[in-house]
């Protein structure tokens, strides 16, 4: 009896130690994985403060002297083109297209979740299937359409295009978020005489705000980072920030430091938006995870 009791005590004491060891190992693995993902960003930041000669050395010169020449060239302080028109174009296209996407996706997601239509799963699959089309396949038809309608090098062409590109994923995301809204609250509002716009704006939207914020952030990131259509459909007037970044890459001379500086500056709006909305993003992405 005493032997059995001692064995049970040893087993009971070993379980917490084993759990602590596993937790420590998982923590170390998580930190290593985080470092692997963040190292390219840290290296880009360091390289942006090096001169072109130091940035192009092989192996890289980590302890080289620091300079702001790359940022001076990016902001046009050395006689180059100014990045502000391209940044303003990217901001305009991203913000306006995100707003239009949310305005169109909210009623559609409401119809598919709170007031479901027949075969709503087939509707969602159709929305997602539009994202399976290779972008290159749609490039020529869209270019010809923009050319024939006089929308080449026009920022509103990008706004329309980004809205159409982000709408399927926005409807798909918001459908799962709106499915968590209690139907009883909506029915109570309708009994009080609230019409659909009032229900969407004053009842559904505040409850699903974290999900809407997560959807808006995803759409903003997709629009801000888009390069291929912006490269083909714009020239000078509607040039976006990613297109402006490609102008630093030349066949002659060194350009690594100023490309890293430009990449860092162009990434800042997305990083700032993600940091500002991180609490809403976590809440939104966790909606519907637990039933």
C-alpha positions in Angstrom: 0.0 0.0 0.0 2.8 2.4 0.9 4.7 1.5 -2.3 1.6 2.3 -4.4 1.1 5.6 -2.6 4.8 6.6 -3.2 4.5 5.6 -6.9 1.4 7.7 -7.3 3.0 10.7 -5.6 6.0 10.5 -7.9 3.7 10.2 -10.9 1.7 13.2 -9.8 4.8 15.3 -9.2 6.3 14.3 -12.6 3.3 15.5 -14.5 3.7 19.2 -13.7 7.4 19.1 -14.4 6.8 17.5 -17.8 4.2 20.2 -18.6 6.7 22.9 -17.6 9.4 21.4 -19.8 7.0 21.1 -22.8 5.9 24.7 -22.2 9.5 25.9 -22.1 10.4 24.0 -25.3 7.3 25.4 -27.1 8.3 28.9 -26.0 11.8 28.6 -27.3 10.4 27.2 -30.6 8.0 30.1 -30.9 10.7 32.7 -30.3 12.9 31.0 -32.9 10.1 31.0 -35.4 9.4 34.7 -34.6 13.1 35.6 -35.2 13.1 33.7 -38.5 10.1 35.8 -39.7 11.3 39.1 -38.3 15.0 38.8 -39.4 14.4 39.9 -43.1 12.6 43.0 -41.8 15.4 43.9 -39.4 18.0 43.3 -42.1 16.0 45.6 -44.5 16.0 48.3 -41.8 19.8 47.9 -41.3 20.6 47.9 -45.0 18.5 51.0 -45.6 20.9 53.0 -43.3 24.0 51.8 -45.2 25.6 53.3 -48.2 25.2 51.6 -51.6 28.7 50.3 -51.5 28.4 48.8 -48.1 25.0 47.3 -48.9 26.3 45.5 -51.9 29.3 43.9 -50.2 29.4 40.1 -50.1 29.4 38.9 -47.3 27.2 41.7 -46.0 28.9 44.4 -43.9 26.9 44.5 -40.6 29.2 46.9 -38.8 29.4 49.4 -41.7 28.9 53.1 -41.0 25.3 54.4 -41.1 23.9 57.1 -43.4 20.6 58.5 -44.5 21.5 58.7 -48.2 18.9 56.1 -49.1 16.1 58.0 -47.5 17.3 61.3 -49.1 17.2 59.7 -52.5 13.7 58.2 -51.8 12.2 61.5 -50.8 13.8 63.3 -53.8 16.2 65.5 -51.7 19.1 64.7 -54.1 17.2 65.7 -57.3 15.1 62.7 -57.9 11.3 62.4 -58.2 9.2 63.0 -55.2 7.3 60.0 -53.7 4.4 62.0 -52.3 2.1 61.8 -55.4 2.6 58.0 -55.5 1.9 57.7 -51.7 -1.2 59.9 -52.0 -2.4 57.8 -54.9 -1.9 54.6 -53.0 -3.7 56.0 -49.9 -6.6 57.3 -52.0 -7.1 54.0 -53.9 -6.7 51.9 -50.7 -9.0 53.9 -48.5 -11.8 54.6 -51.0 -11.8 51.0 -52.3 -11.9 49.6 -48.7 -14.8 51.9 -47.9 -16.7 50.9 -51.0 -16.0 47.2 -50.3 -17.4 47.4 -46.8 -20.5 49.3 -47.9 -21.2 46.6 -50.5 -20.1 43.6 -48.4 -22.2 44.4 -45.3 -25.7 44.0 -46.9 -24.5 40.9 -48.9 -23.1 39.3 -45.7 -26.3 40.2 -43.8 -28.4 38.4 -46.5 -26.1 35.4 -46.4 -26.0 35.0 -42.6 -28.8 36.7 -40.7 -31.3 36.4 -43.5 -29.9 33.4 -45.4 -30.9 32.8 -48.9 -31.4 29.4 -50.5 -28.1 27.5 -51.1 -26.1 30.3 -49.4 -23.1 28.0 -49.2 -23.1 27.8 -53.0 -23.2 31.6 -53.2 -20.1 31.8 -50.9 -18.3 29.3 -52.9 -19.0 31.3 -56.1 -17.6 34.4 -54.4 -14.4 32.5 -53.4 -14.1 30.9 -56.8 -13.6 34.3 -58.4 -10.3 34.6 -56.4 -9.1 31.4 -58.0 -8.8 33.1 -61.4 -5.2 33.9 -62.2 -4.7 37.7 -62.2 -2.7 37.4 -65.4 -5.7 35.9 -67.2 -7.7 39.1 -66.5 -5.0 41.5 -67.2 -5.5 42.0 -71.0 -9.3 42.3 -70.9 -9.1 44.9 -68.1 -6.4 46.8 -69.9 -8.5 46.9 -73.1 -11.5 48.0 -71.1 -9.5 50.8 -69.4 -8.0 51.9 -72.8 -11.4 52.0 -74.6 -13.1 53.9 -71.7 -10.3 56.4 -71.3 -9.4 55.2 -67.7 -5.8 54.4 -68.3 -3.6 56.2 -65.8 -6.7 57.1 -63.8 -6.8 56.5 -60.0 -10.5 55.7 -60.1 -9.9 52.7 -62.4 -7.8 51.3 -59.6 -10.5 52.1 -57.0 -13.1 50.2 -59.0 -10.6 47.3 -59.7 -9.6 47.0 -56.0 -13.2 47.1 -54.9 -14.1 44.2 -57.2 -11.0 42.2 -56.2 -11.6 42.6 -52.5 -15.4 42.2 -52.4 -15.5 38.4 -52.5 -13.1 37.9 -49.6 -14.9 40.7 -47.7 -18.3 39.0 -48.1 -16.8 35.7 -47.1 -15.2 37.1 -43.9 -18.1 39.2 -42.8 -20.6 36.4 -43.3 -19.0 34.5 -40.5 -18.8 37.6 -38.3 -22.4 38.6 -38.8 -23.5 35.0 -38.1 -22.6 35.7 -34.5 -25.0 38.6 -34.1 -28.1 37.6 -32.0 -31.2 37.5 -34.2 -33.3 38.5 -31.2 -31.7 41.9 -31.1 -32.4 42.5 -34.8 -36.0 41.3 -34.4 -36.5 43.7 -31.4 -35.2 46.6 -33.5 -37.6 45.7 -36.4 -40.5 45.5 -34.0 -39.6 49.1 -32.9 -39.9 50.1 -36.5 -36.3 50.1 -37.6 -35.8 49.7 -41.3 -32.9 47.8 -42.9 -30.4 50.7 -43.2 -31.1 51.5 -39.5 -30.7 47.9 -38.5 -27.4 47.6 -40.4 -26.0 50.9 -39.2 -27.1 51.0 -35.6 -27.6 47.4 -34.6 -25.5 45.0 -36.7 -22.5 47.2 -37.4 -21.7 48.1 -33.7 -21.9 44.4 -32.6 -19.8 43.2 -35.5 -17.4 46.1 -35.3 -14.3 43.9 -34.6 -15.1 41.7 -37.6 -15.6 44.7 -39.8 -12.3 46.2 -38.6 -10.5 43.0 -39.4 -12.1 42.9 -42.9 -11.2 46.5 -43.5 -7.6 45.9 -42.5 -7.3 42.9 -44.8 -8.8 44.9 -47.8 -6.6 47.9 -47.1 -3.4 45.7 -47.1 -4.4 43.9 -50.3 -5.1 47.2 -52.0 -1.9 48.9 -50.7 0.4 46.1 -51.8 -1.1 45.4 -55.2 1.5 45.9 -58.0 0.7 44.1 -61.2 -2.5 46.0 -62.3 -1.1 49.3 -61.0 2.1 48.7 -63.0 0.1 48.0 -66.2 -2.8 50.5 -65.9 -1.0 53.5 -64.6 1.8 55.7 -65.9 2.6 59.0 -64.2 -0.6 60.6 -63.0 -2.0 57.6 -61.1 1.3 55.9 -60.2 1.1 54.1 -56.8 3.7 53.6 -54.2 4.6 50.0 -55.2 5.1 51.1 -58.8 7.2 54.0 -57.6 9.4 51.6 -55.7 10.2 49.6 -58.9 11.7 52.7 -60.4 14.7 52.4 -58.1 15.7 49.0 -59.7 17.9 49.7 -62.6 20.2 47.6 -64.8 23.2 49.7 -64.0 24.6 51.0 -60.7 23.8 50.1 -57.1 20.3 50.4 -55.7 20.0 48.0 -52.8 20.1 50.6 -50.0 17.6 53.0 -51.5 15.3 50.1 -52.3 15.4 49.0 -48.7 14.7 52.6 -47.6 11.8 52.9 -50.0 10.4 49.5 -48.9 10.5 50.5 -45.3 8.8 53.8 -45.8 6.1 52.3 -48.0 5.5 49.5 -45.5 4.9 52.0 -42.6 1.2 52.8 -43.4 0.3 49.1 -43.4 2.3 48.5 -40.2 0.7 51.5 -38.5 -2.8 50.4 -39.5 -2.2 46.9 -38.2 -0.7 48.2 -34.9 -3.6 50.6 -34.4 -6.3 48.0 -35.1 -4.5 45.0 -33.5 -7.1 44.6 -30.7 -10.0 44.7 -33.1 -8.2 42.4 -35.5 -7.7 39.8 -32.8 -11.3 40.1 -31.7 -12.6 39.9 -35.3 -10.5 36.9 -36.3 -11.6 35.1 -33.2 -15.3 35.6 -33.9 -17.0 32.3 -34.7 -14.0 30.3 -33.4 -16.0 28.9 -30.5 -19.6 27.9 -30.7 
